[in-house]
Amino acid sequence: MEIDLSPKLAKRVYGGDGGAYYAWSPDELPMLRRGNIGASKLALLKNGFALPHYSDSAKVAYVLQGNGVAGIVLPEKEEKVVAIKKGDAIALPFGVVTWWYNKEDTELVVLFLGETLKAHKAGSFTDFFLAGSNGIFTGFSTEFVSRAWDMEESIVKNLVGNQTGSGIVQLDAGAKMPEPKNEHRKGMALNCEEAPLDVDIKNGGRVVVLNTKNLPLVGEVGFGADLVRLDGRAMCSPGFSCDSALQVTYIVRGSGRVQVVGVDGKRVLETTVKAGNLFIVPRFFVVSKIADPDGMEWFSIVTTPNPIFTHLAGSIGTWKALSPEVIQASLGVGSDIEKKFRSKRANEAIFFPPPS
């Protein structure tokens, strides 16, 4: 059965004066449900505050735009108050409670990608709010809240009655919020735009890989991530994830062309992607990208903590490892064409600069 792999944009789910929450629907992007993947975005305006909540899915958060503050409470741990900025990646395991705040004029936009294997709905995140009109206080009776927090019922009624906002609220300009602490950032966030490069090809592209070495919480989340920046008109070598992982890709900036080849050598996707698009490459399918003149940047998760990729072209490509006789027999060519085929891309790996 064929499945639609075409890239999609997120749609608004809820919001108000403080900002909005957007998500990709598994009904529009079927690979979300099939691959048990969730994807969403949080956009906070000035003084926007995303109320404390936890999710039914482990996620990786990536700051697409702006500066702000994130409150992170791991199970049975103290609150970490972390300053966040564009390029930051944060691993959010199961059970973590978070809140997000933007006090700047520039909109704060955070991308969330994760697995929904244990979620209530395959392909969608479900958040549980600790406060607000849809928070836990509104669900329990005043008797239960009073007993649990050792408060008089009259105070409980006032407490619940004051929670009129839902999900995202806008705080008063003079509202006082916790100040971030530098020591809280260690081990919680990694800026992918400033981190050491794992791959750096002149006029080709650059990669920063998020894994258990540079962000240990990735191990608890259960999947890795990377930020890839492809230079103008450069190409990303055809390749596939050889450890049965899905590749979930969000286009951060720029645009380009993508081709995906699946079972029986069939091209299952050929399209142009642009900033804001999300698409998913199925397990073992081969994908390649060519950036438009202004280049292209994407953030991806791969559904294994330390992903392994096999590239088919370039100096580390699989074809380079095969013996000449096997290549000649497989492609039905003579030694002269085989030698020419093998000699190309001898000094280039993963990213190929544009033709001169």
Secondary structure, 3 states (H helix, E strand, C coil): CCCCCCCECCEEEEEECCEEEEECCCCCCHHHHHHCEEEEEEEECCCEEEEEEEECCCEEEEEEECEEEEEEECCCCCEEEEEEECCEEEEECCCCEEEEEECCCCCEEEEEEEECCCCCECCECCEEECCCCCCHHHHCCHHHHHHHHCCCHHHHHHHHHCCCCCCEEECCCCCCCCCCCHHHHCCCEEECCCCCCCEEECCCEEEEEECCCCCCCHHHHCCEEEEEEECCCCEEEEEEECCCCCEEEEEEEEEEEEEEECHHHCEEEEEEEECCCEEEECCCCEEEEEEEEEEEEEEEEECCCCCCEEECCECCCHHHHCCHHHHHHHHCCCHHHHHHHHHCCCCCECEECCCC
